[in-house]
Amino acid sequence: MLVHPWDAPHDDTEWQDWLAGHDFGQLAVTGPPGEPPFVQPLHFAYDAARGEAVTHLARPNPLWPALEANPPVLLSVVDDYVYVPGPWQAEPDVPPEHGVPTSFYATVQLRCTAHVVDDPAQKAELLNRQVGHFQPEGGSARAAAGEAPYGRLLSGIRGLRLEVTGVRAKFKYAGKRSGRVQERIAVRLSERDGPRDAAAREHLLRRSGA
């Protein structure tokens, strides 16, 4: 992924705060020679303090052999994306029809080393961490090996700890455009008010300091 200086996160806090609210992504695992990679959509819980993300998948999932053969993986999260028409991007001294259309988006890519978790007690602990992330209000019984209601279900899944070894993040929101163009795009996003336009506008204004 190409990250221009104007699209790079201002600091680690920026991408960490964004990732805290975006916990569904795609896990890319190297496939067998001559085959495309496996790409698995999944929910995950990112733990900045531990430097890892945790998740789980069904035991029959076909990616396990590839993952065990190639533990380096990539967890990719993309959101807050919108299409920006060319006229919105034209500088004041350029005809609107000469403006270049583009995409705005936010993304974080976590390069990880995958650790498969098969021990029942460790799987239960991993599941409880995930549920705690997604259901902080509670409401579900805790998982425990050999205990109802979830103990007997643990054999049907495998846990996955993704140890983060590198991060690439990008916030592509008109960072190289002039202030006047940024202001115009912010107005147009507000007027269009389509899916994700409000989030994109918030990124643009925040990063431009407006």
N, CA and C atoms as a LAMMPS dump frame, in Angstrom:
ITEM: TIMESTEP
0
ITEM: NUMBER OF ATOMS
630
ITEM: BOX BOUNDS ff ff ff
-5.0000000000000000e+02 5.0000000000000000e+02
-5.0000000000000000e+02 5.0000000000000000e+02
-5.0000000000000000e+02 5.0000000000000000e+02
ITEM: ATOMS id mol type element x y z
1 1 1 N 0.848 -1.192 0
2 1 2 C 0 0 0
3 1 3 C 0.884 1.244 0
4 2 1 N 0.618 2.138 -0.93
5 2 2 C 1.348 3.399 -1.005
6 2 3 C 0.782 4.38 0.015
7 3 1 N 1.655 4.954 0.828
8 3 2 C 1.241 5.952 1.815
9 3 3 C 2.064 7.215 1.588
10 4 1 N 1.442 8.249 1.009
11 4 2 C 2.118 9.527 0.838
12 4 3 C 2.257 10.214 2.202
13 5 1 N 3.221 11.093 2.341
14 5 2 C 3.383 11.795 3.626
15 5 3 C 2.115 12.5 4.092
16 6 1 N 1.337 13.05 3.14
17 6 2 C 0.129 13.789 3.539
18 6 3 C -1.035 12.865 3.913
19 7 1 N -0.898 11.565 3.623
20 7 2 C -1.933 10.603 3.991
21 7 3 C -1.57 9.794 5.24
22 8 1 N -0.337 9.934 5.699
23 8 2 C 0.119 9.141 6.838
24 8 3 C -0.557 9.611 8.122
25 9 1 N -0.752 8.726 9.092
26 9 2 C -1.325 9.154 10.369
27 9 3 C -0.412 10.169 11.05
28 10 1 N -1.024 11.1 11.762
29 10 2 C -0.243 12.121 12.457
30 10 3 C 0.602 11.515 13.556
31 11 1 N 0.105 10.456 14.169
32 11 2 C 0.833 9.735 15.216
33 11 3 C 0.128 8.396 15.43
34 12 1 N 0.676 7.561 16.304
35 12 2 C 0.078 6.246 16.552
36 12 3 C -1.315 6.354 17.163
37 13 1 N -1.546 7.407 17.928
38 13 2 C -2.847 7.562 18.566
39 13 3 C -3.96 7.669 17.533
40 14 1 N -3.682 8.316 16.398
41 14 2 C -4.719 8.501 15.384
42 14 3 C -5.222 7.157 14.862
43 15 1 N -4.308 6.293 14.449
44 15 2 C -4.772 5.012 13.902
45 15 3 C -5.298 4.082 14.994
46 16 1 N -4.732 4.164 16.192
47 16 2 C -5.212 3.312 17.282
48 16 3 C -6.633 3.697 17.696
49 17 1 N -6.905 5.003 17.756
50 17 2 C -8.263 5.451 18.096
51 17 3 C -9.257 5.022 17.025
52 18 1 N -8.858 5.118 15.761
53 18 2 C -9.751 4.715 14.68
54 18 3 C -9.994 3.213 14.715
55 19 1 N -8.931 2.438 14.938
56 19 2 C -9.059 0.981 14.944
57 19 3 C -9.912 0.513 16.113
58 20 1 N -9.903 1.263 17.211
59 20 2 C -10.705 0.875 18.377
60 20 3 C -12.19 0.81 18.035
61 21 1 N -12.615 1.578 17.046
62 21 2 C -14.015 1.581 16.644
63 21 3 C -14.282 0.801 15.373
64 22 1 N -13.285 0.078 14.897
65 22 2 C -13.423 -0.699 13.663
66 22 3 C -12.827 -2.081 13.896
67 23 1 N -13.685 -3.025 14.222
68 23 2 C -13.224 -4.341 14.651
69 23 3 C -13.705 -5.46 13.743
70 24 1 N -13.894 -5.132 12.464
71 24 2 C -14.191 -6.148 11.455
72 24 3 C -13.265 -5.905 10.274
73 25 1 N -12.552 -6.946 9.865
74 25 2 C -11.596 -6.776 8.779
75 25 3 C -11.446 -8.044 7.969
76 26 1 N -10.37 -8.092 7.197
77 26 2 C -10.078 -9.259 6.377
78 26 3 C -8.664 -9.737 6.673
79 27 1 N -8.562 -11.034 6.957
80 27 2 C -7.278 -11.651 7.262
81 27 3 C -6.745 -12.317 5.996
82 28 1 N -5.581 -11.866 5.528
83 28 2 C -4.952 -12.42 4.333
84 28 3 C -3.86 -13.396 4.75
85 29 1 N -3.967 -14.631 4.241
86 29 2 C -3.03 -15.705 4.57
87 29 3 C -2.45 -16.24 3.271
88 30 1 N -1.135 -16.421 3.215
89 30 2 C -0.491 -16.933 2.011
90 30 3 C -1.019 -18.313 1.66
91 31 1 N -1.426 -18.474 0.396
92 31 2 C -1.94 -19.757 -0.059
93 31 3 C -0.827 -20.686 -0.511
94 32 1 N -1.179 -21.898 -0.926
95 32 2 C -0.187 -22.837 -1.462
96 32 3 C 0.475 -22.263 -2.711
97 33 1 N 1.674 -22.744 -3.067
98 33 2 C 2.348 -22.243 -4.277
99 33 3 C 1.445 -22.317 -5.496
100 34 1 N 1.393 -21.226 -6.23
101 34 2 C 0.582 -21.17 -7.427
102 34 3 C -0.872 -20.85 -7.196
103 35 1 N -1.273 -20.722 -5.933
104 35 2 C -2.661 -20.431 -5.596
105 35 3 C -2.769 -19.012 -5.02
106 36 1 N -3.942 -18.376 -5.142
107 36 2 C -4.113 -17.049 -4.539
108 36 3 C -4.146 -17.154 -3.025
109 37 1 N -3.948 -16.029 -2.33
110 37 2 C -4.026 -16.061 -0.868
111 37 3 C -5.44 -16.329 -0.393
112 38 1 N -5.546 -16.842 0.82
113 38 2 C -6.833 -16.935 1.488
114 38 3 C -7.16 -15.558 2.063
115 39 1 N -8.402 -15.135 1.951
116 39 2 C -8.849 -13.878 2.54
117 39 3 C -10.11 -14.174 3.34
118 40 1 N -10.008 -14.032 4.655
119 40 2 C -11.09 -14.408 5.564
120 40 3 C -11.687 -13.176 6.245
121 41 1 N -12.946 -12.818 5.966
122 41 2 C -13.605 -11.745 6.731
123 41 3 C -13.845 -12.216 8.16
124 42 1 N -13.625 -11.332 9.124
125 42 2 C -13.835 -11.732 10.52
126 42 3 C -13.909 -10.539 11.469
127 43 1 N -14.598 -10.764 12.581
128 43 2 C -14.528 -9.858 13.722
129 43 3 C -13.264 -10.176 14.517
130 44 1 N -12.715 -9.174 15.163
131 44 2 C -11.54 -9.376 16.004
132 44 3 C -11.561 -8.354 17.123
133 45 1 N -10.79 -8.618 18.15
134 45 2 C -10.623 -7.666 19.253
135 45 3 C -9.15 -7.282 19.307
136 46 1 N -8.864 -6.012 19.091
137 46 2 C -7.485 -5.523 19.117
138 46 3 C -7.139 -5.048 20.512
139 47 1 N -5.997 -5.475 20.99
140 47 2 C -5.525 -5.116 22.328
141 47 3 C -4.204 -4.381 22.174
142 48 1 N -4.244 -3.044 22.248
143 48 2 C -3.036 -2.248 22.049
144 48 3 C -1.997 -2.526 23.12
145 49 1 N -2.437 -2.742 24.36
146 49 2 C -1.5 -2.978 25.46
147 49 3 C -0.707 -4.263 25.248
148 50 1 N -1.363 -5.279 24.733
149 50 2 C -0.683 -6.564 24.492
150 50 3 C -0.057 -6.643 23.11
151 51 1 N -0.387 -5.699 22.254
152 51 2 C 0.156 -5.731 20.9
153 51 3 C -0.34 -6.9 20.086
154 52 1 N -1.635 -7.21 20.214
155 52 2 C -2.179 -8.341 19.482
156 52 3 C -3.665 -8.159 19.221
157 53 1 N -4.155 -8.913 18.256
158 53 2 C -5.587 -9.023 17.994
159 53 3 C -5.96 -10.485 18.19
160 54 1 N -7.164 -10.717 18.715
161 54 2 C -7.601 -12.093 18.939
162 54 3 C -8.903 -12.341 18.205
163 55 1 N -9.044 -13.578 17.723
164 55 2 C -10.237 -13.98 17.011
165 55 3 C -10.334 -15.492 17.049
166 56 1 N -11.33 -16.049 16.377
167 56 2 C -11.453 -17.504 16.28
168 56 3 C -12.225 -17.845 15.013
169 57 1 N -12.028 -19.068 14.553
170 57 2 C -12.709 -19.538 13.35
171 57 3 C -13.117 -20.994 13.541
172 58 1 N -14.047 -21.436 12.737
173 58 2 C -14.495 -22.82 12.811
174 58 3 C -13.346 -23.773 12.465
175 59 1 N -13.3 -24.905 13.138
176 59 2 C -12.237 -25.881 12.895
177 59 3 C -12.185 -26.341 11.44
178 60 1 N -13.324 -26.509 10.733
179 60 2 C -13.243 -26.956 9.333
180 60 3 C -12.776 -25.895 8.345
181 61 1 N -12.52 -24.677 8.795
182 61 2 C -12.128 -23.621 7.869
183 61 3 C -10.898 -24.055 7.065
184 62 1 N -10.914 -23.915 5.738
185 62 2 C -9.812 -24.411 4.908
186 62 3 C -8.515 -23.626 5.008
187 63 1 N -8.516 -22.478 5.691
188 63 2 C -7.269 -21.712 5.733
189 63 3 C -6.262 -22.222 6.749
190 64 1 N -6.678 -23.116 7.697
191 64 2 C -5.774 -23.526 8.767
192 64 3 C -4.451 -24.114 8.271
193 65 1 N -4.449 -25.064 7.321
194 65 2 C -3.158 -25.597 6.866
195 65 3 C -2.237 -24.516 6.293
196 66 1 N -2.813 -23.588 5.515
197 66 2 C -2.003 -22.514 4.942
198 66 3 C -1.478 -21.598 6.034
199 67 1 N -2.297 -21.32 7.025
200 67 2 C -1.894 -20.433 8.105
201 67 3 C -0.777 -21.057 8.947
202 68 1 N -0.887 -22.351 9.212
203 68 2 C 0.153 -23.022 9.996
204 68 3 C 1.454 -23.134 9.206
205 69 1 N 1.358 -23.242 7.878
206 69 2 C 2.558 -23.32 7.049
207 69 3 C 3.217 -21.959 6.876
208 70 1 N 2.404 -20.88 6.959
209 70 2 C 2.908 -19.51 6.758
210 70 3 C 2.308 -18.588 7.807
211 71 1 N 2.878 -18.565 9.019
212 71 2 C 2.308 -17.752 10.103
213 71 3 C 2.294 -16.243 9.865
214 72 1 N 3.168 -15.658 9.02
215 72 2 C 3.048 -14.217 8.767
216 72 3 C 1.772 -13.921 7.992
217 73 1 N 0.92 -13.068 8.535
218 73 2 C -0.366 -12.751 7.924
219 73 3 C -0.583 -11.246 7.944
220 74 1 N -1.629 -10.81 7.265
221 74 2 C -1.981 -9.391 7.247
222 74 3 C -3.457 -9.244 7.573
223 75 1 N -3.754 -8.44 8.579
224 75 2 C -5.133 -8.122 8.937
225 75 3 C -5.42 -6.704 8.44
226 76 1 N -6.362 -6.583 7.516
227 76 2 C -6.641 -5.301 6.868
228 76 3 C -8.042 -4.825 7.216
229 77 1 N -8.137 -3.542 7.591
230 77 2 C -9.414 -2.927 7.927
231 77 3 C -9.554 -1.66 7.083
232 78 1 N -10.683 -1.507 6.393
233 78 2 C -10.949 -0.332 5.555
234 78 3 C -12.361 0.158 5.842
235 79 1 N -12.523 1.472 5.99
236 79 2 C -13.86 2.036 6.19
237 79 3 C -13.81 3.536 5.898
238 80 1 N -14.952 4.185 6.096
239 80 2 C -15.078 5.633 5.897
240 80 3 C -14.642 6.035 4.484
241 81 1 N -15.01 5.188 3.526
242 81 2 C -14.613 5.414 2.141
243 81 3 C -15.753 6.059 1.356
244 82 1 N -15.392 6.986 0.476
245 82 2 C -16.369 7.657 -0.382
246 82 3 C -15.717 7.951 -1.728
247 83 1 N -16.555 8.111 -2.728
248 83 2 C -16.097 8.559 -4.049
249 83 3 C -16.183 10.073 -4.095
250 84 1 N -15.138 10.705 -4.618
251 84 2 C -15.086 12.164 -4.725
252 84 3 C -15.061 12.555 -6.204
253 85 1 N -16.109 13.2 -6.725
254 85 2 C -16.155 13.595 -8.14
255 85 3 C -15.026 14.564 -8.493
256 86 1 N -14.607 14.5 -9.754
257 86 2 C -13.512 15.354 -10.204
258 86 3 C -13.714 16.838 -9.969
259 87 1 N -14.896 17.42 -10.313
260 87 2 C -15.071 18.865 -10.123
261 87 3 C -14.856 19.324 -8.689
262 88 1 N -15.113 18.481 -7.723
263 88 2 C -14.91 18.863 -6.329
264 88 3 C -13.433 19.133 -6.049
265 89 1 N -12.556 18.495 -6.807
266 89 2 C -11.118 18.555 -6.515
267 89 3 C -10.377 19.604 -7.331
268 90 1 N -11.061 20.26 -8.239
269 90 2 C -10.392 21.231 -9.107
270 90 3 C -9.946 22.461 -8.313
271 91 1 N -8.708 22.866 -8.517
272 91 2 C -8.223 24.096 -7.896
273 91 3 C -8.923 25.296 -8.529
274 92 1 N -8.968 26.449 -7.829
275 92 2 C -9.718 27.607 -8.331
276 92 3 C -9.312 28.074 -9.731
277 93 1 N -8.046 27.864 -10.109
278 93 2 C -7.585 28.326 -11.427
279 93 3 C -7.696 27.251 -12.493
280 94 1 N -8.412 26.164 -12.189
281 94 2 C -8.557 25.045 -13.126
282 94 3 C -10.039 24.86 -13.44
283 95 1 N -10.402 24.626 -14.712
284 95 2 C -11.812 24.364 -15.03
285 95 3 C -12.326 23.173 -14.219
286 96 1 N -13.538 23.261 -13.698
287 96 2 C -14.064 22.158 -12.881
288 96 3 C -13.993 20.801 -13.566
289 97 1 N -14.21 20.804 -14.88
290 97 2 C -14.217 19.518 -15.592
291 97 3 C -12.82 18.905 -15.718
292 98 1 N -11.799 19.665 -15.334
293 98 2 C -10.437 19.148 -15.349
294 98 3 C -10.022 18.573 -13.992
295 99 1 N -10.881 18.666 -13.024
296 99 2 C -10.567 18.103 -11.717
297 99 3 C -10.441 16.586 -11.793
298 100 1 N -9.636 16.03 -10.93
299 100 2 C -9.357 14.595 -10.951
300 100 3 C -10.18 13.886 -9.877
301 101 1 N -11.061 12.963 -10.275
302 101 2 C -11.831 12.217 -9.268
303 101 3 C -10.917 11.307 -8.456
304 102 1 N -11.361 10.952 -7.265
305 102 2 C -10.525 10.111 -6.413
306 102 3 C -11.397 9.39 -5.39
307 103 1 N -10.769 8.623 -4.564
308 103 2 C -11.426 7.959 -3.441
309 103 3 C -10.83 8.474 -2.137
310 104 1 N -11.67 8.655 -1.152
311 104 2 C -11.223 8.901 0.217
312 104 3 C -11.441 7.614 1.002
313 105 1 N -10.542 7.312 1.919
314 105 2 C -10.732 6.154 2.784
315 105 3 C -9.745 6.183 3.939
316 106 1 N -10.091 5.433 4.968
317 106 2 C -9.19 5.196 6.097
318 106 3 C -8.9 3.703 6.145
319 107 1 N -7.664 3.351 6.422
320 107 2 C -7.311 1.941 6.508
321 107 3 C -6.167 1.737 7.484
322 108 1 N -6.205 0.603 8.148
323 108 2 C -5.101 0.155 8.99
324 108 3 C -4.792 -1.279 8.595
325 109 1 N -3.528 -1.552 8.346
326 109 2 C -3.083 -2.899 8.037
327 109 3 C -2.115 -3.348 9.12
328 110 1 N -2.468 -4.439 9.768
329 110 2 C -1.636 -4.997 10.83
330 110 3 C -0.891 -6.208 10.277
331 111 1 N 0.418 -6.111 10.216
332 111 2 C 1.224 -7.29 9.88
333 111 3 C 1.399 -8.085 11.166
334 112 1 N 1.106 -9.363 11.106
335 112 2 C 1.065 -10.166 12.329
336 112 3 C 1.746 -11.516 12.139
337 113 1 N 2.125 -12.105 13.269
338 113 2 C 2.505 -13.506 13.322
339 113 3 C 1.361 -14.243 13.987
340 114 1 N 0.821 -15.235 13.292
341 114 2 C -0.353 -15.951 13.779
342 114 3 C 0.061 -17.071 14.73
343 115 1 N -0.668 -17.177 15.841
344 115 2 C -0.475 -18.246 16.812
345 115 3 C -1.811 -18.96 16.986
346 116 1 N -1.866 -20.219 16.599
347 116 2 C -3.09 -21.002 16.718
348 116 3 C -3.269 -21.459 18.161
349 117 1 N -4.478 -21.336 18.659
350 117 2 C -4.785 -21.702 20.049
351 117 3 C -5.746 -22.887 20.039
352 118 1 N -5.281 -24.022 20.55
353 118 2 C -6.107 -25.223 20.589
354 118 3 C -6.407 -25.703 22.01
355 119 1 N -5.634 -25.246 22.975
356 119 2 C -5.892 -25.653 24.354
357 119 3 C -7.274 -25.153 24.791
358 120 1 N -8.143 -26.019 25.314
359 120 2 C -9.514 -25.598 25.649
360 120 3 C -9.572 -24.425 26.626
361 121 1 N -8.754 -24.432 27.653
362 121 2 C -8.781 -23.343 28.631
363 121 3 C -8.333 -22.027 27.992
364 122 1 N -7.316 -22.094 27.132
365 122 2 C -6.84 -20.88 26.468
366 122 3 C -7.859 -20.375 25.456
367 123 1 N -8.544 -21.311 24.786
368 123 2 C -9.603 -20.891 23.86
369 123 3 C -10.727 -20.192 24.621
370 124 1 N -11.086 -20.727 25.767
371 124 2 C -12.143 -20.101 26.563
372 124 3 C -11.738 -18.692 26.976
373 125 1 N -10.485 -18.527 27.391
374 125 2 C -10.005 -17.198 27.791
375 125 3 C -10.04 -16.24 26.611
376 126 1 N -9.643 -16.735 25.425
377 126 2 C -9.651 -15.909 24.226
378 126 3 C -11.077 -15.492 23.868
379 127 1 N -12.017 -16.439 23.959
380 127 2 C -13.406 -16.108 23.655
381 127 3 C -13.969 -15.084 24.638
382 128 1 N -13.626 -15.222 25.892
383 128 2 C -14.109 -14.269 26.888
384 128 3 C -13.559 -12.873 26.632
385 129 1 N -12.34 -12.786 26.127
386 129 2 C -11.781 -11.485 25.764
387 129 3 C -12.563 -10.872 24.607
388 130 1 N -12.901 -11.686 23.623
389 130 2 C -13.672 -11.181 22.49
390 130 3 C -15.061 -10.718 22.919
391 131 1 N -15.748 -11.556 23.683
392 131 2 C -17.097 -11.19 24.132
393 131 3 C -17.043 -9.941 24.998
394 132 1 N -16.019 -9.838 25.83
395 132 2 C -15.867 -8.647 26.656
396 132 3 C -15.704 -7.387 25.827
397 133 1 N -15.058 -7.525 24.673
398 133 2 C -14.897 -6.373 23.775
399 133 3 C -16.218 -5.995 23.103
400 134 1 N -16.922 -7.001 22.595
401 134 2 C -18.135 -6.731 21.828
402 134 3 C -19.378 -6.566 22.699
403 135 1 N -19.355 -7.125 23.896
404 135 2 C -20.491 -7.006 24.811
405 135 3 C -20.018 -6.519 26.176
406 136 1 N -19.532 -5.287 26.26
407 136 2 C -19.063 -4.785 27.555
408 136 3 C -20.179 -4.725 28.592
409 137 1 N -21.427 -4.702 28.107
410 137 2 C -22.564 -4.684 29.028
411 137 3 C -22.856 -6.069 29.596
412 138 1 N -22.153 -7.095 29.109
413 138 2 C -22.385 -8.454 29.603
414 138 3 C -23.593 -9.081 28.931
415 139 1 N -24.234 -10.016 29.654
416 139 2 C -25.426 -10.655 29.135
417 139 3 C -25.223 -12.07 28.652
418 140 1 N -23.97 -12.484 28.489
419 140 2 C -23.674 -13.85 28.067
420 140 3 C -22.846 -14.541 29.149
421 141 1 N -23.062 -15.856 29.282
422 141 2 C -22.281 -16.637 30.24
423 141 3 C -20.816 -16.67 29.803
424 142 1 N -19.913 -16.807 30.753
425 142 2 C -18.494 -16.926 30.436
426 142 3 C -18.207 -18.334 29.934
427 143 1 N -17.284 -18.407 28.987
428 143 2 C -16.848 -19.707 28.486
429 143 3 C -15.831 -20.299 29.441
430 144 1 N -15.937 -21.59 29.689
431 144 2 C -14.988 -22.305 30.535
432 144 3 C -14.885 -23.735 30.03
433 145 1 N -13.67 -24.237 29.935
434 145 2 C -13.458 -25.586 29.423
435 145 3 C -14.193 -26.611 30.282
436 146 1 N -14.974 -27.451 29.629
437 146 2 C -15.666 -28.518 30.327
438 146 3 C -16.896 -28.103 31.089
439 147 1 N -17.299 -26.852 30.958
440 147 2 C -18.458 -26.366 31.698
441 147 3 C -19.523 -25.828 30.742
442 148 1 N -20.778 -26.04 31.123
443 148 2 C -21.894 -25.507 30.344
444 148 3 C -21.924 -23.983 30.486
445 149 1 N -22.441 -23.256 29.486
446 149 2 C -23.094 -23.802 28.29
447 149 3 C -22.181 -23.935 27.075
448 150 1 N -20.95 -23.384 27.165
449 150 2 C -20.124 -23.315 25.963
450 150 3 C -18.986 -24.333 25.916
451 151 1 N -18.724 -24.998 27.041
452 151 2 C -17.569 -25.885 27.097
453 151 3 C -17.545 -26.939 26.01
454 152 1 N -18.705 -27.536 25.742
455 152 2 C -18.736 -28.605 24.734
456 152 3 C -18.576 -28.075 23.311
457 153 1 N -18.736 -26.765 23.127
458 153 2 C -18.61 -26.186 21.793
459 153 3 C -17.17 -25.808 21.436
460 154 1 N -16.288 -25.805 22.422
461 154 2 C -14.928 -25.342 22.181
462 154 3 C -14.183 -26.21 21.178
463 155 1 N -14.543 -27.491 21.116
464 155 2 C -13.841 -28.377 20.192
465 155 3 C -14.137 -28.03 18.734
466 156 1 N -15.19 -27.279 18.481
467 156 2 C -15.572 -26.942 17.111
468 156 3 C -14.88 -25.719 16.554
469 157 1 N -14.051 -25.053 17.357
470 157 2 C -13.352 -23.859 16.896
471 157 3 C -11.868 -23.966 17.203
472 158 1 N -11.111 -23.093 16.58
473 158 2 C -9.7 -22.909 16.921
474 158 3 C -9.503 -21.414 17.162
475 159 1 N -8.768 -21.095 18.202
476 159 2 C -8.493 -19.693 18.497
477 159 3 C -7.296 -19.188 17.715
478 160 1 N -7.202 -17.882 17.623
479 160 2 C -6.125 -17.271 16.859
480 160 3 C -5.666 -15.991 17.541
481 161 1 N -4.393 -16.001 17.95
482 161 2 C -3.767 -14.774 18.447
483 161 3 C -2.901 -14.205 17.333
484 162 1 N -3.117 -12.964 17.007
485 162 2 C -2.367 -12.299 15.946
486 162 3 C -1.408 -11.303 16.591
487 163 1 N -0.161 -11.714 16.721
488 163 2 C 0.873 -10.866 17.325
489 163 3 C 1.307 -9.803 16.318
490 164 1 N 1.067 -8.553 16.632
491 164 2 C 1.334 -7.46 15.687
492 164 3 C 2.834 -7.183 15.617
493 165 1 N 3.378 -7.257 14.403
494 165 2 C 4.802 -7 14.194
495 165 3 C 5.053 -5.742 13.366
496 166 1 N 4.005 -5.179 12.808
497 166 2 C 4.156 -3.955 12.017
498 166 3 C 2.801 -3.363 11.683
499 167 1 N 2.77 -2.053 11.462
500 167 2 C 1.51 -1.361 11.177
501 167 3 C 1.717 -0.388 10.023
502 168 1 N 0.78 -0.417 9.082
503 168 2 C 0.715 0.61 8.04
504 168 3 C -0.695 1.173 8.073
505 169 1 N -0.778 2.474 8.152
506 169 2 C -2.079 3.135 8.232
507 169 3 C -2.117 4.29 7.24
508 170 1 N -3.328 4.602 6.788
509 170 2 C -3.483 5.662 5.792
510 170 3 C -4.825 6.344 5.971
511 171 1 N -4.811 7.674 5.919
512 171 2 C -6.028 8.472 5.986
513 171 3 C -6.018 9.39 4.761
514 172 1 N -6.665 8.942 3.7
515 172 2 C -6.609 9.642 2.411
516 172 3 C -7.803 10.589 2.314
517 173 1 N -7.568 11.846 2.686
518 173 2 C -8.649 12.831 2.73
519 173 3 C -8.147 14.2 2.281
520 174 1 N -7.776 14.293 1.014
521 174 2 C -7.405 15.574 0.388
522 174 3 C -6.25 16.266 1.097
523 175 1 N -5.35 15.486 1.652
524 175 2 C -4.246 16.075 2.407
525 175 3 C -3.329 16.964 1.601
526 176 1 N -3.242 16.716 0.279
527 176 2 C -2.341 17.531 -0.545
528 176 3 C -3.072 18.68 -1.237
529 177 1 N -4.381 18.804 -1.019
530 177 2 C -5.153 19.857 -1.676
531 177 3 C -5.079 21.166 -0.9
532 178 1 N -5.35 22.244 -1.591
533 178 2 C -5.333 23.559 -0.944
534 178 3 C -6.487 23.676 0.046
535 179 1 N -6.38 24.657 0.924
536 179 2 C -7.439 24.872 1.894
537 179 3 C -8.775 25.157 1.247
538 180 1 N -8.768 25.906 0.142
539 180 2 C -10.026 26.244 -0.537
540 180 3 C -10.696 24.994 -1.112
541 181 1 N -9.886 24.086 -1.648
542 181 2 C -10.45 22.848 -2.192
543 181 3 C -10.965 21.96 -1.063
544 182 1 N -10.236 21.892 0.008
545 182 2 C -10.689 21.101 1.154
546 182 3 C -12.021 21.626 1.683
547 183 1 N -12.141 22.94 1.756
548 183 2 C -13.399 23.529 2.223
549 183 3 C -14.547 23.181 1.274
550 184 1 N -14.287 23.253 -0.043
551 184 2 C -15.32 22.925 -1.016
552 184 3 C -15.752 21.456 -0.867
553 185 1 N -14.785 20.564 -0.729
554 185 2 C -15.116 19.143 -0.603
555 185 3 C -15.935 18.899 0.656
556 186 1 N -15.576 19.568 1.745
557 186 2 C -16.33 19.399 2.994
558 186 3 C -17.784 19.824 2.797
559 187 1 N -18.003 20.927 2.089
560 187 2 C -19.365 21.402 1.822
561 187 3 C -20.113 20.407 0.945
562 188 1 N -19.451 19.919 -0.092
563 188 2 C -20.11 18.985 -1.014
564 188 3 C -20.462 17.665 -0.303
565 189 1 N -19.596 17.202 0.563
566 189 2 C -19.899 15.982 1.311
567 189 3 C -21.116 16.179 2.201
568 190 1 N -21.194 17.352 2.821
569 190 2 C -22.344 17.65 3.678
570 190 3 C -23.62 17.715 2.861
571 191 1 N -23.545 18.323 1.675
572 191 2 C -24.723 18.436 0.816
573 191 3 C -25.16 17.073 0.276
574 192 1 N -24.206 16.257 -0.115
575 192 2 C -24.554 14.947 -0.666
576 192 3 C -25.122 14.036 0.42
577 193 1 N -24.503 14.033 1.578
578 193 2 C -25.001 13.315 2.753
579 193 3 C -25.327 11.847 2.44
580 194 1 N -24.427 11.205 1.713
581 194 2 C -24.611 9.79 1.401
582 194 3 C -23.962 8.907 2.45
583 195 1 N -24.002 7.594 2.229
584 195 2 C -23.36 6.674 3.171
585 195 3 C -21.88 7.012 3.363
586 196 1 N -21.462 7.163 4.585
587 196 2 C -20.078 7.422 4.997
588 196 3 C -19.591 8.833 4.678
589 197 1 N -20.438 9.692 4.053
590 197 2 C -20.001 11.066 3.757
591 197 3 C -19.69 11.846 5.025
592 198 1 N -20.5 11.677 6.053
593 198 2 C -20.276 12.414 7.302
594 198 3 C -18.955 12.007 7.938
595 199 1 N -18.655 10.702 7.924
596 199 2 C -17.396 10.234 8.507
597 199 3 C -16.208 10.752 7.708
598 200 1 N -16.322 10.734 6.374
599 200 2 C -15.24 11.238 5.537
600 200 3 C -15.018 12.73 5.778
601 201 1 N -16.113 13.477 5.892
602 201 2 C -16.001 14.918 6.138
603 201 3 C -15.326 15.181 7.477
604 202 1 N -15.658 14.382 8.478
605 202 2 C -15.043 14.551 9.796
606 202 3 C -13.533 14.32 9.727
607 203 1 N -13.124 13.29 8.996
608 203 2 C -11.685 13.042 8.827
609 203 3 C -11.018 14.228 8.129
610 204 1 N -11.643 14.71 7.06
611 204 2 C -11.057 15.803 6.284
612 204 3 C -10.868 17.044 7.16
613 205 1 N -11.905 17.408 7.899
614 205 2 C -11.813 18.611 8.736
615 205 3 C -10.817 18.431 9.871
616 206 1 N -10.832 17.254 10.479
617 206 2 C -9.907 16.994 11.594
618 206 3 C -8.459 17.055 11.151
619 207 1 N -8.18 16.444 10.026
620 207 2 C -6.788 16.38 9.572
621 207 3 C -6.314 17.704 8.971
622 208 1 N -7.241 18.51 8.471
623 208 2 C -6.859 19.814 7.923
624 208 3 C -6.771 20.884 9.006
625 209 1 N -7.257 20.542 10.201
626 209 2 C -7.234 21.504 11.294
627 209 3 C -8.329 22.527 11.22
628 210 1 N -9.337 22.267 10.367
629 210 2 C -10.437 23.225 10.212
630 210 3 C -11.385 23.171 11.396
